[in-house]
């Protein structure tokens, strides 16, 4: 079975990156508006690039990687300008090309690393759920993971077995995490390949170990060599003392001492979010706020309002008029009005000065 990563050019000139196991059907869904989301109100759409992979995990990893790229890098990929793409990919500020994309761009495994290239970042942390009780909570944890680029989940003796039919709907599309999830009989087996193990718990439970916050743990994971695992306990009781004893450090979230109750997905998303700060993930689209209005336009709006207020007798007593006008100007110059906003407000002033009969 094949899986695909693809890039669409939207009607507004922006780009959308996704992955699928049926490219033709998925593009048709985007074009028809059947998929509610980013592309729905940006049609028509054009498929400008796609790549085929042998596993969903590879396609998903490629999607996450490309989403974090700048517009220039995406356009270099679309144009198959490999030289420009390679140069951009060795920048300290951007993620390196994934293996599949490197090979597509003509690089081989024997190619020496370019001068100035950065070493690959440390592997992303593994999320380990110890004796999780509900399939729904496993699915919600998977959803939390994938939101911030984590895909590797390990389960230790899930109460209701695995796979669990309740996990899929709760994951809300994070199927790649559930499909890759591995099951272990004990925590020791689950973290056997991880030199850096963090046990999440509100209290130390009688075990003397270094204690870090999610932010501190994330910094350590990014600079660490080897795999890191963040371990979460059962929903009802949390990790047992023997579980915590296996960890190198305790990870504790600063929380309200009067109500220290986080559910499993909330705890996972806090840790995943802190780790994601060191990654290049897609950010929400920044709305165009418009160029700030020139001073002449702003002065005209203020003068118009002052004339209306003067006619209405607002400036009283007369000796306070200069101070009142300064205060009014201060109020109106705090926001960075753009030209459209200034014109709108002047329309408001005009309507107030000359009301229309309805």
Helices and strands as residue ranges (DSSP letters): E 3-9, E 15-20, H 23-32, E 46-53, H 56-67, H 71-78, H 82-89, H 99-104, E 126-130, H 135-147, E 153-156, H 165-171, H 175-180, E 182-184, H 187-190, E 196-200, E 210-212, H 214-223, E 228-232, H 241-246, E 249-251, H 264-276, H 295-311, G 318-320, H 321-334, H 339-353
